[in-house]
Amino acid sequence: MIFPSKGSNTVLMQLGGSRTSFRGYRSERALDDSELMRMPLYVRFHRLFLIARLRLCLDIDINNRDLPDWLINLYRKLSCRVEQYIADIRVGRAMMT
């Protein structure tokens, strides 16, 4: 089967994927609908792992006056991203970004 079934189209939409991207993937590897239906679980695990890694990176004293502006801006941007990932997980969204 090249295209996911109708039930898995909902999963594709939730993940931000397209039929074309999964058709390309399926041309290289077998991917059945049961695997596709588990994608939100995989994405959630990826998000949790990413949150843990980002929190380790954000373990700096942001109040240190010697930090360069670019580092402070990066810290703020990544902190916002982590908070958004956590909010998405709490409401059950699993979007790939």
Contacts in CASP RR format, 6 or more apart in sequence:
PFRMAT RR
TARGET T0000
AUTHOR 0000-0000-0000
METHOD contacts of the structure
MODEL  1
MIFPSKGSNTVLMQLGGSRTSFRGYRSERALDDSELMRMPLYVRFHRLFL
IARLRLCLDIDINNRDLPDWLINLYRKLSCRVEQYIADIRVGRAMMT
1 26 0 8 1.000
1 32 0 8 1.000
1 33 0 8 1.000
2 23 0 8 1.000
2 26 0 8 1.000
2 27 0 8 1.000
3 19 0 8 1.000
3 22 0 8 1.000
3 23 0 8 1.000
4 11 0 8 1.000
4 12 0 8 1.000
4 19 0 8 1.000
4 22 0 8 1.000
4 33 0 8 1.000
4 36 0 8 1.000
5 33 0 8 1.000
7 33 0 8 1.000
7 37 0 8 1.000
8 33 0 8 1.000
8 36 0 8 1.000
8 37 0 8 1.000
9 19 0 8 1.000
11 36 0 8 1.000
11 37 0 8 1.000
11 39 0 8 1.000
11 40 0 8 1.000
12 18 0 8 1.000
12 19 0 8 1.000
12 22 0 8 1.000
12 36 0 8 1.000
14 40 0 8 1.000
14 93 0 8 1.000
14 94 0 8 1.000
14 95 0 8 1.000
15 39 0 8 1.000
15 40 0 8 1.000
15 43 0 8 1.000
15 94 0 8 1.000
15 95 0 8 1.000
15 96 0 8 1.000
16 95 0 8 1.000
16 96 0 8 1.000
17 96 0 8 1.000
22 31 0 8 1.000
22 36 0 8 1.000
25 31 0 8 1.000
39 94 0 8 1.000
40 94 0 8 1.000
41 94 0 8 1.000
43 94 0 8 1.000
43 95 0 8 1.000
43 96 0 8 1.000
44 89 0 8 1.000
44 92 0 8 1.000
44 94 0 8 1.000
47 85 0 8 1.000
47 88 0 8 1.000
47 89 0 8 1.000
47 94 0 8 1.000
48 89 0 8 1.000
50 85 0 8 1.000
51 82 0 8 1.000
51 85 0 8 1.000
51 86 0 8 1.000
54 78 0 8 1.000
54 81 0 8 1.000
54 82 0 8 1.000
55 82 0 8 1.000
57 78 0 8 1.000
58 75 0 8 1.000
58 78 0 8 1.000
58 79 0 8 1.000
58 82 0 8 1.000
60 67 0 8 1.000
60 71 0 8 1.000
60 75 0 8 1.000
62 72 0 8 1.000
62 75 0 8 1.000
88 94 0 8 1.000
88 95 0 8 1.000
END
